[in-house]
Amino acid sequence: MLRSLALFSIFACVLFFQSTRAQSEDVAEKAQSIKDLIIGNVEVYMDPAIIDPNESARMVCIIKFKRKPDKSINSIWLRTAYDEVTNKTSKLALNLGDNIINVPQDRFQVTMHDSTKDNVFYRNFTLTVTNATASDSGHYVCNHLINNEHFRNSHNFTVSKAVTSFWNANMSANNTVISGHERNEINLNCTVRHTSNHSSYFLGGVFISGTKEAKRVNISNQFSRSVTPRSSFQKDLSIENEAQVIEPSFLTQLYDINFSNNSFKLHYTHNGQYLHCLGVNKKNSYEKVDSVVKLSVTHAPAFKCNTVQKARLYDRARKIVCKVYANPLDINKIYWEFDYGAGKTKLKLGSSKGANDYKIEANSKKQSDGYAIVEIQFARVQKSAFQKYKLVAENKYGKKDITIELKQKISGGSSGNQLAAQFSLLAIVFVVVQLLVRN
């Protein structure tokens, strides 16, 4: 009896000890931090990380546990991104399901998948973006809230797009004209703002054209290129319904590709032309940004014409034509000088000398802000017309002239007739000689 009582007491003590130990282990395990259950760090993958507009991308966030936590996991995507409409940084929280804030729900989708493999618990938290725009570029944070503890990782996502372009120069009041004097260096700075600074995604630079719509010529080799990241700090990015704030982290979302004048100098032919600060996503892309300014170049008169021109004797309505550049352009200070009668004469535009077949008049065929096409016209070309003509133009920057010689052009028809007559004469002589020889 005593022996049985002793054995029962020993057995009861063993059971009590084991129960106490199990309870202690269970309490210890429950007291264990959730961090001790996590395997590694939160992983975030982008597929792909840089895309073109209207393409799609997927962001996958993975967290692994030794076992499934007995506490609920509150998962959320957070984004700080550039808004191309407001030109500011915007914040966005993307929850699981349809609770999406300030974005088109048909472009953003958040899904979650829990699974267990080899005694490891996985949570895959995926954000899919379709028909992406530049505003979707930014810093994305995947955050898991478990028992008031945050577990997160992040990744930058870029939609490659030229957002805007602008000039920073000495412009006129309307900010569309750049003024300067010929041959002077001018402070020109062009900036193209892009979501990427990678050459595979960005093409652009400084171009010049005759009109806004004309073919552009690349002059970027006359400008030095630099890149400035446009940075902001990710602050006050709170988890929804939580007071705790994610730690501030450095965020770079945009790049300013700057082109500064290095060797470009104004020329009189640039007056009235257009400079383009152009940015495109890729070669031959129809999507581009183009900030256009007009050049106003002040200069002394200059000329563009052939210094030797020809006319046939007695031709009617023949002209000597020349293009005169000047800024400012004063049409009243342009005239012709040439020999007339016993001396020299000056012929202003809009005036004439002589009458009928001997009439000579000076006119301006076309005129714009920076040039005029001027001409001197002969009613009928006389022998006295074949001489040198001086065209003179003047403005406040100087007085310039050019000499044009009018030469006689021999008629091709007359030469041909003379040659034919000579051959005919030789043929007659040959026939006569042959007859005399036979006789």
Secondary structure as UniProt FT lines:
FT   HELIX           2..31
FT   HELIX           34..37
FT   STRAND          38..47
FT   STRAND          50..51
FT   TURN            53..54
FT   STRAND          57..65
FT   STRAND          73..83
FT   TURN            84..87
FT   STRAND          88..94
FT   TURN            97..98
FT   TURN            105..107
FT   STRAND          108..117
FT   TURN            118..119
FT   STRAND          120..129
FT   HELIX           134..136
FT   STRAND          138..146
FT   TURN            147..148
FT   STRAND          149..159
FT   STRAND          162..167
FT   TURN            173..174
FT   STRAND          177..181
FT   TURN            182..183
FT   STRAND          189..194
FT   TURN            199..201
FT   STRAND          203..209
FT   STRAND          217..218
FT   HELIX           220..222
FT   STRAND          223..234
FT   TURN            240..241
FT   STRAND          249..261
FT   HELIX           268..270
FT   TURN            271..272
FT   STRAND          274..280
FT   TURN            283..284
FT   STRAND          288..304
FT   STRAND          308..311
FT   TURN            313..314
FT   STRAND          316..327
FT   HELIX           331..333
FT   STRAND          334..340
FT   TURN            341..342
FT   STRAND          343..348
FT   TURN            349..350
FT   STRAND          352..353
FT   HELIX           356..358
FT   STRAND          360..367
FT   STRAND          371..380
FT   HELIX           383..385
FT   STRAND          388..395
FT   TURN            396..397
FT   STRAND          398..408
FT   HELIX           412..438
//
